[in-house]
Amino acid sequence: MEKKNSEKVENIDLILKSTWLAVSKMYSEMAQDHDATAVQALTLLKIDPKEGTRSTNLGPKMAIEPTSLTRIIKLLEDNGYIYKEKTTNDKREVIIKLTDKGLNSRNLSKEVVVNFNKKVMDKIAPEKLEIFKEVMSDILKIANDLNQKK
């Protein structure tokens, strides 16, 4: 009797999760080598090195909850990576800016991300990467559509 492969359901979510966990572990271990966390490194990467970034714009850029972001910003500020500057127009609005220490850490984080992306691009053909991006975009759209139906 012939096996019907079409009946077998691949666990797309498991593939996504295990891949992301491996990448996340890699970034976390690299950050730990510099007494930081991957989320702190990501936060530094999302701050414009020249102009700074409005604190209200950071959360959406990172897809994390405001309470978590507040904790991360406080930690980065306490450790001398960033400082807050009030805007001239609206005193309630705060711009997060990098200190020299923060800029150095941001550059190091950027180098890690660029190196990982380069390794992936060196090992995977451009056509396959294009298909991967399209598929991931489609999966994101499906997940977002399902989230909006709740």
N, C-alpha and C positions, 0 to 999 in steps of 0.2 A: 504494500500500500504506500502510495506517495505522500510525503509530508507536505502540508500546505503552509508554506512560508507566509502567505498573505494573512493567515489567521494569527500569526505571532505578532504581538504588540511590543514594539521596542519601548523601553523606558527612557524617553527623551529627557524627562526631568532628572533621571538618575545620571545620565551622561552629562547634562548641564551642571548638576550639583557637584559631581565628583571632579569635573574639570575645574570648576570655580574654586572648590576647596583646595585643590593642588596648587593653583595659581596664588590663592590667598595665603596658603601656608608658606609658599616661597617668599612672597612679599613680607609676611610677618616675621619670618626668620631673618631676612635681610635687615628689616627695621630694628629688630632686637639687637643685632650686632652694633647698632648705633644708639642704643638706649631709647628707642622710640617704638611707636606702633605703626602699623600700616595705615591706619585711619589718620593718624597725625601727619604722616608723609603725604597722604592723599589731600588732606586739608591744605598743607603748604603748597601743593601743586595747583590747587584751585584758586590761590591768591595771586592776583596780578602783581608781578615783581616790581613794576614801575609805579602804577597808579594805586595799588591796593584794591580791595574788593569790598563792596558793601556787605555787611554781615547778613542782611536779609537775602542776598543773592547766593550765599554759600550753600545753604541747605538744599535748594533745588539742584544746584550743580552737582551735589554729592549724593543726592537721594537718601538723606538721613533725617531723622526727626530733630526738630528744633532743640529739645531738651538735651539730646546727645551732643549736638553741635555746640551748645552753650558750654557743656562740660569740657569738650575738646579745646575750644577757644580759650577757656580759662586756664587749662593746663599748659597750652602753648604760650600763653601770655606770662604765666607764672615762671615758666622755664626760659623765658627770654627769646623766644622765636618770633613773636609778633608783638605789636602794640596797637592800641585803638586810637583812632582820631575822629573827633566829631566833625561832621560836615558843616560848612559855613551857612548853608541854606536852612537846614533843619537840625537843631541841636540834639534831637532824639536819634537821628540817624548816625550810625557809626561805620567808619571805614577801617577794615583790618589791613594793617601794613606789616611787611616783613622787616625784621631787624637784620643786621649783617649775619648774625648766627642763623636766623630763619632762612635768609637767602642762600647761604651755604648749604644748609640742609635740603632746601628745595632743589638746588642744582644737583645734589647727590641723588635725591629721589628721582629726579627727571632722568638722570643718567641710567639708573636701574631700569626704569620703565622703557626707555629708548633701547637699551641693550636687550631686554626681553623681547620686545617687538621685532628687533633686528634678527634675533635668533629664530623666531617663528618665521619671519619672511625668508630667511636663508634656507630653511628646511622645507617650507611648503610652497608649492608653485603658485604664482599669482592668480591663475585661473581658479584654483581650489580655494584660495583666500577670498576671492570675489563671491564665489558660491556660498562659502561659509558666512560672509557678511549678509548676503541676501537672506539666507535661511534664518540666521539669528534675528534679523530685522522682522521677518515674518513671524517667528516665534514670539518676539516681543509684542507685536501687534495683536496676536491671538490672546496672549496673557492679559494685555491691557483691555482688550474687548471683554474678556471674561470677568475681569475685575470691575468693569463699569456696569455689568449686569446685576451686580449684588445690590 
